[in-house]
Amino acid sequence: MANHKIVIEGIDPNDPTKLILSVKKKFTNKLKVKPGDKVLWKIGKYSDVASISIEENPSSTNVFSKGPKEIKKSKNWNGTVDPKITVPCEEIYSIKFKPSGSKEIYRHDPKIRVNN
């Protein structure tokens, strides 16, 4: 099992309703994982994002057996990919986010792809 960290680097300057995400310092909207892997969503220090929540898309496959859920006393979230999930599969999920100093909430829809 591997641990994957998705960093919310910031808000897209060309589309303020979208996030800039990175994995291992590479910008991406798609994470590749294996069954049983753990995923952490972390708000970057200079992201200008005040808070997030992560939700399933009811029309997409749920690849998680645990979570995603907010980590107590943190703005970060984590989840565990179902170790028994049939692969390959993909989930489109939603990150709802609130920019710093704003009351508006926006939704960004990245993907998680599960392979062997």
DRENDO-1510 file (C-alpha; in Angstrom, 1 decimal, always signed):
<recs>
REC; n; res; u; v; w
REC; 1; MET; +0.0; +0.0; +0.0 .
REC; 2; ALA; +1.2; +3.5; -0.9 .
REC; 3; ASN; +0.4; +6.9; +0.5 .
REC; 4; HIS; -0.5; +9.6; -2.0 .
REC; 5; LYS; -0.6; +13.3; -1.1 .
REC; 6; ILE; -2.7; +15.7; -3.2 .
REC; 7; VAL; -1.7; +19.3; -2.5 .
REC; 8; ILE; -4.2; +22.0; -3.2 .
REC; 9; GLU; -1.7; +24.6; -4.5 .
REC; 10; GLY; -4.1; +27.3; -5.3 .
REC; 11; ILE; -6.9; +28.7; -7.3 .
REC; 12; ASP; -6.6; +28.8; -11.1 .
REC; 13; PRO; -6.1; +32.4; -12.1 .
REC; 14; ASN; -7.8; +31.8; -15.5 .
REC; 15; ASP; -10.8; +30.2; -13.8 .
REC; 16; PRO; -11.4; +31.1; -10.2 .
REC; 17; THR; -13.9; +28.2; -9.9 .
REC; 18; LYS; -11.1; +25.6; -10.4 .
REC; 19; LEU; -8.3; +24.5; -8.2 .
REC; 20; ILE; -4.6; +23.8; -9.0 .
REC; 21; LEU; -3.7; +20.4; -7.7 .
REC; 22; SER; -0.3; +18.7; -7.5 .
REC; 23; VAL; +1.0; +15.2; -6.7 .
REC; 24; LYS; +4.8; +15.0; -6.1 .
REC; 25; LYS; +5.1; +18.6; -7.2 .
REC; 26; LYS; +3.6; +17.8; -10.6 .
REC; 27; PHE; +0.4; +19.6; -11.5 .
REC; 28; THR; -2.5; +17.2; -12.3 .
REC; 29; ASN; -6.2; +16.6; -12.1 .
REC; 30; LYS; -5.9; +12.8; -12.2 .
REC; 31; LEU; -4.4; +10.6; -9.5 .
REC; 32; LYS; -3.4; +7.0; -10.2 .
REC; 33; VAL; -3.6; +4.6; -7.2 .
REC; 34; LYS; -3.8; +0.9; -6.4 .
REC; 35; PRO; -6.3; -1.0; -4.2 .
REC; 36; GLY; -5.6; -0.3; -0.5 .
REC; 37; ASP; -3.7; +2.9; -1.1 .
REC; 38; LYS; -4.2; +5.9; +1.2 .
REC; 39; VAL; -4.9; +9.4; -0.2 .
REC; 40; LEU; -4.4; +12.7; +1.7 .
REC; 41; TRP; -5.7; +16.0; +0.5 .
REC; 42; LYS; -3.7; +18.9; +1.9 .
REC; 43; ILE; -4.4; +22.6; +1.6 .
REC; 44; GLY; -1.1; +24.3; +0.5 .
REC; 45; LYS; +0.3; +27.0; +2.8 .
REC; 46; TYR; +0.0; +29.7; +0.1 .
REC; 47; SER; -3.1; +28.3; -1.7 .
REC; 48; ASP; -5.5; +31.1; -0.8 .
REC; 49; VAL; -8.0; +28.3; +0.0 .
REC; 50; ALA; -9.7; +28.6; +3.4 .
REC; 51; SER; -11.4; +25.2; +3.5 .
REC; 52; ILE; -12.4; +22.2; +1.5 .
REC; 53; SER; -14.9; +19.3; +1.6 .
REC; 54; ILE; -14.8; +16.2; -0.5 .
REC; 55; GLU; -17.8; +14.5; -1.8 .
REC; 56; GLU; -18.7; +11.5; -3.9 .
REC; 57; ASN; -20.2; +12.0; -7.3 .
REC; 58; PRO; -23.4; +9.7; -7.2 .
REC; 59; SER; -23.1; +9.0; -10.9 .
REC; 60; SER; -19.4; +7.8; -10.6 .
REC; 61; THR; -17.9; +4.7; -9.1 .
REC; 62; ASN; -17.0; +5.0; -5.4 .
REC; 63; VAL; -13.4; +3.8; -5.1 .
REC; 64; PHE; -13.0; +4.4; -1.3 .
REC; 65; SER; -13.7; +1.9; +1.5 .
REC; 66; LYS; -13.0; +4.6; +4.1 .
REC; 67; GLY; -13.6; +8.2; +3.7 .
REC; 68; PRO; -12.8; +10.6; +2.3 .
REC; 69; LYS; -13.3; +12.4; +5.6 .
REC; 70; GLU; -11.9; +15.5; +7.3 .
REC; 71; ILE; -9.0; +14.9; +9.7 .
REC; 72; LYS; -9.9; +16.2; +13.2 .
REC; 73; LYS; -8.4; +19.5; +14.1 .
REC; 74; SER; -7.2; +20.0; +10.6 .
REC; 75; LYS; -8.4; +21.4; +7.2 .
REC; 76; ASN; -7.0; +18.3; +5.5 .
REC; 77; TRP; -8.9; +15.1; +4.4 .
REC; 78; ASN; -8.0; +11.5; +3.9 .
REC; 79; GLY; -9.4; +8.3; +2.5 .
REC; 80; THR; -8.5; +4.7; +1.8 .
REC; 81; VAL; -9.0; +3.1; -1.6 .
REC; 82; ASP; -11.1; -0.1; -1.3 .
REC; 83; PRO; -8.6; -3.0; -1.2 .
REC; 84; LYS; -11.3; -5.3; -2.9 .
REC; 85; ILE; -12.3; -3.0; -5.7 .
REC; 86; THR; -12.5; -4.4; -9.2 .
REC; 87; VAL; -9.8; -2.8; -11.4 .
REC; 88; PRO; -9.4; -0.9; -13.6 .
REC; 89; CYS; -11.9; +1.8; -12.5 .
REC; 90; GLU; -12.1; +5.5; -12.1 .
REC; 91; GLU; -14.0; +7.9; -9.9 .
REC; 92; ILE; -14.8; +11.5; -10.6 .
REC; 93; TYR; -15.3; +13.2; -7.2 .
REC; 94; SER; -15.9; +16.8; -6.1 .
REC; 95; ILE; -13.7; +19.1; -4.0 .
REC; 96; LYS; -15.9; +21.9; -2.7 .
REC; 97; PHE; -13.7; +24.8; -1.7 .
REC; 98; LYS; -14.0; +28.3; -0.2 .
REC; 99; PRO; -11.4; +30.9; -1.2 .
REC; 100; SER; -9.8; +32.9; +1.7 .
REC; 101; GLY; -11.9; +35.9; +2.5 .
REC; 102; SER; -14.9; +34.8; +0.5 .
REC; 103; LYS; -18.3; +33.4; +1.3 .
REC; 104; GLU; -18.6; +31.7; -2.0 .
REC; 105; ILE; -18.2; +27.9; -2.4 .
REC; 106; TYR; -17.0; +26.4; -5.6 .
REC; 107; ARG; -16.7; +22.9; -6.9 .
REC; 108; HIS; -13.7; +21.2; -8.7 .
REC; 109; ASP; -14.1; +17.7; -10.1 .
REC; 110; PRO; -10.8; +15.8; -10.4 .
REC; 111; LYS; -10.4; +12.0; -11.1 .
REC; 112; ILE; -8.9; +9.0; -9.3 .
REC; 113; ARG; -7.9; +6.0; -11.4 .
REC; 114; VAL; -7.4; +2.6; -9.8 .
REC; 115; ASN; -5.2; +0.0; -11.5 .
REC; 116; ASN; -3.1; -3.0; -10.3 .
</recs>
